[in-house]
Every structure is written in structure tokens, then in C-alpha cells.
């Protein structure tokens, strides 16, 4: 189950524990954001880490363009993310992460 963020994934993990659903034996869980709690041993949540410093840098750059009189046309900007594999999935990283 891929959750929209880590908080939702932690709730799903708690619900699975309550229903005695084995994670990752019967259910794989993946969150998004890589909040600190995701790495706690009790949760051990596989998650996607966003590149927040690059996101902030790009947002400031776009804001400065707009303030400086730029046209401010819509642009789609894609920044790389990183899958952080932990115990909530049965998949094991091969080679480099």
C-alpha cells in the first residue's frame, strides 16, 4: 500500500497491527516524506524522501523571477526523490541505494 504521506502510512501500520496483519509478510507499506518517526524501530517504514533543500531553492528562484518582473508562466519542475527501504516492505536493496 502506497500512502500519500508517512503519517497516513503510520496509521495504516497501526491498523494492520491492530488487525494482526503481518507487515511485510501479508502487506507492504510505503509512505512519502521520510519524517523522523518513519525510521523508528516500532514503525521501520519504507518511504520516499523528497529533496527539500532543492525544493526550497527552486521555489525561491521562481519567486525572485516573478518579483523581478518575469512573466511567471506555468512550469512543471521535477526533482529527484529517493526510495528509503526499511522493514515495512519485503524488498531488499540490491547494490547501491
N, C-alpha and C positions, 0 to 999 in steps of 0.2 A: 504494500500500500504506500503510494507516494503522497505525502501530506503537503499542503500548501506552505506550512512553516513548522518549525520544531515544536512549538507549543502544542499544536494540534497533534503532531506525532507522539509527543509525550503523553497526551490524553489517550490516544489510541493504544499506546503501550500499556497504560494503566488499565484500560478497559479489557485488553487482551489478558492481562494478569488476573483481573477480577473474574473473567470467564474461563480461566485456565487454558487459554490458547497459547501454545508454545511458540515463542518468538526466539529464534528464527525458524524453528522446526516446521511449523504449520503456517506461519505468517511472517513475511519480511516487511519491515517498516523503514521508510526513508523520510527524513524531514528536510527542511530547507532553512538555512540561515546560519547554522553551526553556532547556536547560542552555547554559553559555557555549560549549562546543565546537560546538554546533549552528550558531553564527554564523561559525565559522572558514571561511576560503575553501576549504579542502580538502573540507569537508562541505557548506556552504551549504544547510543543512537547513530546509525549511519545517516549522513546528512550532506547537503550541498553547501559549500562555503562560498559566499559571494566576496568579491574583491572590493570591500567597502572603501579603502583609500582611493582606488582608481575611480570608483563611482562618484565620490565627493569631488575629486579633482576634475572630472569631466563635467559635473554639474556646475561647478564654479566657473569653468571655462565657458560654458554655454551662457551662463548668466552674465558674465563680463562682456561677451559678444553682444548680447541683447542690450545691456546698459550702454555699450559703446555705439549703439545705432545700427547694429547688424539687423538683417531682415528677419531673423528669428523664425525662419522656415522650419517646419517639422522635419526632424531627423530621427531615424531609428539607430541607436547605438548599442552594439552588442559587446559585452565584456566577458572574458572567460571566467568560468566558475570551476571549482574543484570538488570532486566527489570524495568525501571523507568516510572511509569504510570502517565501521565499527561492528559490534556484535549483534545488532538488530537485523542483520542480513546474513545469510549463509555463504555469501560470495566472498572469496578471498582475493586480495590484490595480487596480481602477477607482476613481478619486477618492480619498476619504479611506480610510485604513487603519483 
